[in-house]
Amino acid sequence: MNSVIAVRRRSAGRPAADRRPLPDQGRIDLEVRALTACAGIRDAWSALAARALEANPFWEPDFALAAAQHLVAFRHAGVILAWQGEPRRLVGLAPCHPRNRLFGVDALSGFCDPRIFNGAPLLDRDMAQPVLEAMLSLRQGVEAGGRGLLLREIDLAGPTVKAALRAGETLHLSATLRPPAHAIPLPVRAFDPDEIASLRQALARQGRITLVEAGARMAVRDAVEIVLAMEASGPGARAGLAILQDTREAGFLRAMTRSLALTRQCRVGLLMLSERPIAGAIVIGKAQRGWLYAETQDEAFAPFEPSRLLLALMRQAQPNRPILRRGGKPACGLDDAAIGELCLQPTVALRPRDIAARAGGALRRAGLRLAGIRLPDARAAG
């Protein structure tokens, strides 16, 4: 994917009955760009993340640019950027693949990767619905309404989904909320304070138990190395699955955690038995939700479940900040999130003349000239 794929200029596209004045002249300019070409807008990107409708560390520049640098899967990812006003202000960033189909509905498909626990795009909290409407109208086909949208790994009760549903209603798109397509993680045992106290007492017989949490950048760097070394000495390494056994994965984790630590969005917890670390956990995110990105424990102490005890102690240290696993399952405690998929799609089916018009347009965009073959007239087809 080249640096800039396409630039489109669109207004929010509201019907007259629903038209409201928008700040900064109300004009939204859309740009489709490769993720690898977004380093130059880092400041505008960070400013958008700070005022986003829904905080999402997985699509902030500290995470996404590190992934694009180190991981092959992210190098072909594209993002839709929404700009507004002069000088231009970034009001939306959505990692999506525009999919233009001949026989199906044009759709925006959210980027999906196992490392992304939250797929919500970054939307200016004051412009979320107009930005979504403009993106859904990025390239309207001949069918009525806007194009479709598929967002994965998204909080179905979150503000992004609510804004998307309003945008879909304005553009006459039907909405479907459904569970995630991937396998749901195994349920985590319920948080039992008495059990946690028993685990702590049992470990205390082996030595002094302390929780060490790293938040500053240098402390996070050192703590991450301890977590990586601990994981590399466990069963994952024997199966060839340890992070240190993949140079790209290890490079990404190091770069991502150090960058996020600059904005206090990365915590690394270590459970110490006297002077020996026996469990480690990497949590990313801020505000009212953290995501458990990685965890490991010393297998010599596995019967004492040190990893579970560590998460319980981290949760107790910040009781107002839940820690969630991928899929929205609680790492410790009773908090969870309804993570799933949002699908918006036009309610009007394609007609034969629509398909004929699409075929003709596709050939014209490809610059093809087929001698002796006449495409059916879209006005007469069907």
C-alpha positions in Angstrom: 0.0 0.0 0.0 1.4 3.3 -1.0 1.8 6.3 1.3 -1.5 7.9 0.3 -4.1 5.8 -1.5 -6.8 8.3 -2.1 -8.2 11.6 -0.9 -11.9 12.3 -0.9 -13.8 15.4 0.1 -17.2 14.9 1.7 -19.5 16.8 3.8 -21.2 15.0 6.6 -24.1 14.2 4.3 -27.0 14.7 6.6 -30.6 15.0 5.2 -32.0 18.5 5.4 -34.4 17.4 8.3 -31.5 16.3 10.4 -28.9 18.9 9.4 -27.2 20.7 12.3 -24.5 23.3 12.3 -21.0 21.7 12.8 -18.0 23.4 14.3 -15.1 24.6 12.0 -17.3 25.1 8.9 -18.7 21.6 9.1 -16.5 20.3 6.2 -15.0 16.8 6.6 -12.1 15.8 4.4 -11.4 12.1 4.2 -8.1 10.5 3.4 -7.2 6.8 3.0 -3.6 6.2 4.0 -1.3 3.3 4.9 -0.6 2.9 8.6 3.1 2.9 7.9 2.7 6.4 6.4 1.1 7.9 9.5 4.2 8.7 11.5 4.2 12.3 10.2 0.8 13.0 11.8 1.8 11.7 15.2 1.1 15.0 17.0 -2.4 15.4 15.5 -3.1 11.7 16.1 -2.1 12.0 19.8 -4.3 15.1 20.2 -7.3 13.2 18.7 -6.6 10.2 21.1 -6.7 12.6 24.1 -10.2 13.9 23.1 -11.6 10.6 21.7 -15.1 9.6 22.3 -13.9 6.2 23.5 -10.3 5.8 24.8 -8.5 3.0 22.9 -4.8 2.4 23.5 -4.6 -0.1 20.7 -5.1 2.6 18.1 -3.0 5.3 19.7 0.2 6.1 17.8 2.4 4.5 20.6 0.9 1.1 19.9 0.0 1.2 16.3 3.2 2.8 14.9 5.3 0.3 16.9 3.2 -2.5 15.4 3.6 -1.2 11.9 7.4 -1.0 12.4 7.9 -4.5 13.8 5.0 -6.7 12.7 4.3 -7.8 9.1 0.5 -8.1 9.7 0.3 -4.3 10.4 2.4 -3.2 7.4 -0.5 -3.6 5.0 -3.1 -2.0 7.3 -4.8 1.1 6.1 -6.6 3.9 8.0 -9.3 6.3 7.1 -8.4 9.8 8.3 -11.1 12.5 8.8 -9.8 16.1 8.8 -11.7 19.3 9.4 -11.2 23.0 9.2 -8.2 25.2 8.3 -5.6 24.6 9.6 -6.6 21.0 9.4 -7.6 19.2 12.6 -7.8 15.4 12.8 -11.3 14.4 14.0 -11.3 10.7 13.1 -9.1 7.8 12.6 -10.5 4.4 11.6 -8.3 1.4 10.7 -10.5 -0.1 8.0 -10.3 -1.9 4.7 -12.7 -0.4 2.1 -14.2 -3.4 0.3 -15.9 -2.6 -3.0 -17.8 -5.6 -4.2 -19.5 -6.2 -7.5 -22.3 -8.4 -6.3 -22.4 -7.4 -2.7 -22.7 -4.3 -0.6 -19.7 -2.0 -0.4 -18.4 -2.1 3.2 -15.7 -0.8 5.6 -14.2 -3.7 7.4 -12.4 -2.9 10.7 -8.8 -4.1 10.9 -8.6 -7.3 12.9 -5.6 -8.9 14.7 -5.2 -11.0 17.8 -3.1 -8.2 19.4 -6.0 -5.8 19.1 -8.3 -6.2 22.1 -10.4 -3.2 21.3 -11.3 -2.3 17.7 -13.1 1.0 18.4 -11.9 3.8 16.0 -10.7 7.1 17.4 -13.5 9.7 17.0 -13.5 13.3 18.2 -16.1 13.2 21.0 -17.9 16.3 19.5 -17.9 15.0 15.9 -18.3 11.3 16.2 -21.6 10.9 14.4 -20.8 13.3 11.5 -17.4 11.6 11.0 -19.0 8.2 10.9 -21.6 9.4 8.4 -18.9 10.8 6.2 -16.9 7.6 6.3 -20.0 5.5 5.5 -20.5 7.8 2.5 -16.8 7.6 1.4 -17.8 6.0 -1.9 -21.5 5.5 -2.2 -22.6 2.9 -4.7 -25.7 3.1 -6.8 -27.7 1.6 -4.0 -29.7 3.8 -1.6 -28.1 4.8 1.6 -24.5 4.5 2.7 -22.0 1.7 2.5 -21.8 -1.1 5.1 -19.6 -1.2 8.2 -18.1 -4.0 10.2 -16.4 -3.2 13.5 -14.9 -6.1 15.5 -13.7 -6.4 19.1 -15.8 -3.5 20.2 -17.7 -2.7 23.4 -21.4 -3.2 22.3 -22.5 -0.9 25.2 -19.9 1.7 24.6 -20.3 5.2 23.1 -18.8 4.4 19.7 -21.5 1.8 19.0 -24.2 4.3 20.1 -22.8 6.9 17.7 -22.5 4.3 14.9 -26.1 3.3 15.4 -27.3 6.9 15.1 -25.2 7.3 11.9 -26.6 4.1 10.5 -30.2 5.3 11.2 -29.5 8.6 9.4 -28.2 6.7 6.4 -31.0 4.1 6.5 -28.7 1.2 7.4 -29.8 -1.8 9.3 -27.8 -2.7 12.4 -26.8 -6.0 13.8 -25.0 -6.6 17.1 -23.4 -10.1 17.5 -20.8 -12.0 19.6 -17.2 -12.0 18.4 -16.4 -14.4 15.5 -13.4 -15.8 17.2 -13.5 -18.5 19.9 -14.5 -17.0 23.3 -11.8 -17.4 25.9 -12.4 -19.9 28.7 -14.3 -18.4 31.6 -12.1 -17.1 34.4 -12.8 -18.3 37.9 -14.8 -15.8 39.9 -12.9 -13.5 42.2 -13.0 -14.9 45.8 -11.4 -12.7 48.4 -11.1 -15.7 50.8 -9.4 -17.8 48.3 -7.0 -15.0 47.4 -6.2 -14.5 51.1 -5.5 -18.3 51.4 -3.1 -18.2 48.4 -1.3 -15.3 49.9 -0.9 -17.0 53.2 0.4 -20.2 51.6 3.0 -18.2 49.6 3.9 -16.2 52.7 5.2 -19.4 54.3 7.8 -19.5 51.5 9.0 -15.9 52.0 7.9 -12.3 52.1 5.3 -11.4 49.4 5.3 -7.9 47.9 3.8 -6.3 44.8 6.0 -4.1 42.7 4.4 -2.0 40.0 6.4 -0.2 37.4 4.9 2.9 35.7 7.8 5.1 34.8 9.4 4.5 31.4 12.8 3.2 32.7 11.1 1.0 35.4 8.7 -0.4 32.7 11.6 -1.2 30.5 13.3 -3.3 33.2 10.1 -4.9 34.4 9.2 -6.0 30.8 12.6 -7.7 30.5 11.9 -9.7 33.7 8.5 -10.7 32.3 10.0 -11.8 29.0 12.8 -13.8 30.8 10.3 -15.5 33.1 8.1 -16.5 30.2 11.1 -17.8 28.2 11.9 -20.2 31.1 8.4 -21.7 31.1 6.4 -24.2 29.1 5.7 -21.7 26.4 9.3 -21.6 25.4 9.5 -25.4 25.2 6.6 -25.2 22.8 8.3 -22.5 20.8 5.7 -19.9 21.7 7.7 -17.6 24.0 7.8 -13.9 22.9 11.6 -13.9 23.1 11.7 -16.6 20.5 10.2 -14.2 17.9 12.4 -11.3 17.3 9.7 -9.2 15.7 7.2 -9.8 18.5 9.8 -9.1 21.2 10.9 -5.9 19.4 7.3 -4.7 19.1 6.5 -5.4 22.8 9.6 -3.5 24.0 8.9 -0.5 21.8 5.1 -0.4 22.5 5.4 -0.7 26.3 8.2 2.0 26.5 6.2 4.4 24.3 3.0 3.9 26.2 4.8 4.3 29.5 5.6 7.9 28.5 1.8 8.7 28.8 1.3 6.4 31.8 -0.7 3.9 29.8 1.4 0.9 30.6 1.7 -0.8 34.0 3.9 -3.8 34.6 3.2 -5.7 37.9 5.7 -8.1 39.5 4.9 -10.5 42.4 8.0 -10.8 44.4 8.8 -13.7 46.8 11.5 -12.2 48.9 13.8 -11.0 46.1 12.6 -13.4 43.5 9.9 -12.5 40.9 7.4 -15.3 40.6 4.7 -13.7 38.4 4.4 -10.8 36.0 1.7 -9.0 34.1 1.6 -6.2 31.5 -1.5 -4.0 31.5 -2.1 -1.3 29.0 -4.6 1.5 28.9 -5.8 4.3 31.1 -9.0 6.0 32.3 -11.4 3.4 33.7 -10.2 0.3 31.9 -7.0 -1.6 31.6 -6.3 -4.6 29.3 -4.2 -7.5 30.3 -1.8 -7.8 27.4 0.5 -10.5 28.8 1.0 -12.5 31.9 3.4 -15.2 33.1 4.4 -17.0 36.3 7.3 -19.1 37.7 6.2 -22.7 37.1 8.0 -23.8 40.3 5.3 -22.0 42.2 2.4 -22.9 39.9 0.4 -24.7 42.6 0.1 -21.4 44.5 -1.3 -19.6 41.4 1.0 -16.6 41.7 -0.3 -15.0 38.5 -3.8 -15.0 39.8 -2.7 -13.5 43.1 -0.7 -10.8 41.3 -3.7 -9.7 39.3 -5.9 -9.6 42.5 -3.3 -7.4 44.2 -3.0 -5.1 41.2 -6.8 -4.8 41.2 -6.9 -4.0 44.9 -4.2 -1.4 44.4 -6.5 0.5 41.9 -10.0 -0.6 42.8 -11.7 1.8 40.3 -9.8 0.5 37.3 -11.0 -2.9 36.0 -8.4 -5.2 34.3 -9.9 -7.1 31.3 -8.7 -9.9 29.1 -9.2 -10.2 25.4 -12.9 -10.7 24.8 -13.9 -8.5 27.7 -13.5 -11.2 30.3 -12.4 -9.9 33.8 -8.8 -10.7 34.7 -9.8 -10.6 38.4 -13.0 -9.4 39.9 -16.6 -9.2 38.6 -16.1 -6.5 35.9 -16.5 -7.4 32.3 -17.5 -5.8 29.0 -19.8 -7.0 26.2 -17.3 -7.2 23.5 -18.6 -8.3 20.1 -19.2 -7.1 16.5 -21.2 -4.3 15.0 -22.5 -4.7 11.4 -24.3 -1.9 9.5 -25.6 -2.6 6.0 -28.0 -1.1 3.5 -31.6 -2.3 3.7 -32.0 -2.1 -0.1 -30.8 -5.1 -2.2 -28.8 -4.6 -5.3 -30.9 -4.7 -8.5 -29.6 -6.1 -11.9 -29.1 -2.6 -13.3 -27.1 -1.7 -10.2 -24.7 -4.6 -10.8 -24.4 -3.6 -14.5 -23.5 -0.1 -13.5 -20.9 -1.4 -11.0 -19.4 -3.7 -13.7 -19.1 -0.8 -16.1 -17.6 1.5 -13.5 -15.1 -1.2 -12.4 -13.9 -1.6 -16.0 -13.6 2.1 -16.5 -11.5 2.5 -13.3 -9.3 -0.3 -14.5 -8.8 1.5 -17.8 -10.0 -1.6 -19.8 -11.4 -1.3 -23.3 -13.0 -4.5 -24.6 -13.5 -4.2 -28.3 -16.7 -5.7 -29.7 -18.3 -6.0 -26.3 -21.0 -3.7 -25.2 -21.9 -3.5 -21.5 -25.7 -3.4 -20.8 -27.2 0.0 -20.3 -27.7 0.5 -16.6 -30.9 2.5 -17.2 -32.4 -0.3 -19.3 -31.1 -3.3 -17.3 -33.3 -5.1 -14.8 
